[in-house]
Structures are given as structure tokens and as C-alpha cells.
Amino acid sequence: MFFVYILASKRNGTLYVGHTDELGERILQHKQKAYAGFSSKYDCNKLVWFETHETRESAFQRERQLKKWNRAWKIRRIEADNPNWMDLYDRLTEYGVYHSDRYYDPKKL
């Protein structure tokens, strides 16, 4: 399973879009500032939105699509699923995102 995700520095703060096949591990790297770069520089470490994909290619294409979106569209996408801008990192396993037979359901937040 592959993931596209949005990180934020805070509610309505700086946003970062990425994709990965190991969501929990990748978000932990962002939180620990394991790599110098945009998310580290702007303190984007709160997982505020993500979606699942069956292939790396579809996740990559979706990431490229989201990166072209303007800020208002990204904020509307986040708030549609996560209106309180909760950090979803601690809830990843609770919603079964690591199980290939289950997909993320934003309505369960």
C-alpha cells in the first residue's frame, strides 16, 4: 500500500505534500527532522491528511497533482476530512492503514 500525505506546521500553517510506502516511518522521520529540507526548515511535522493508493505510480501521480493545487484547495481537502487539524500520526494503526485489506476512512476520525 502507498500513501499520499499532507503535513502542516500548525493549523493553517505551512503545508508539505509527500508520498511514501511506509507512512508511519516517514512521518516519524519528519517529526525527528531526520533530513534537512523543506519540512524540516518550516517545521511541518503534523500529519493532517493522507490517502491510500494501491500502486506507487498512482501515489506519485496524486502527489504531483496535489503539489499543483493552490493553498486554498489543499486547506479545503484537509478540513473536509480533518476539520480540527488533528495530528493523525498517533492514530495510524488504530485505523488499520497498514493492513492491505483495509483503507483509510476519514469519517472514522
NORMOTA-V713091 format. One record per run of one state. SS is the DSSP state (hx for helix, st for strand, lp for the rest). FROM is the first residue (numbers start at 0). TO is the last residue. If there is no record, write none. Layout:
[[SS | FROM | TO] [SS | FROM | TO]]
This chain:
[[lp | 0 | 0] [st | 1 | 7] [lp | 8 | 13] [st | 14 | 19] [lp | 20 | 21] [hx | 22 | 30] [lp | 31 | 36] [hx | 37 | 40] [lp | 41 | 44] [st | 45 | 52] [lp | 53 | 54] [hx | 55 | 67] [lp | 68 | 69] [hx | 70 | 80] [lp | 81 | 87] [hx | 88 | 90] [lp | 91 | 91] [hx | 92 | 94] [lp | 95 | 104] [hx | 105 | 107] [lp | 108 | 108]]
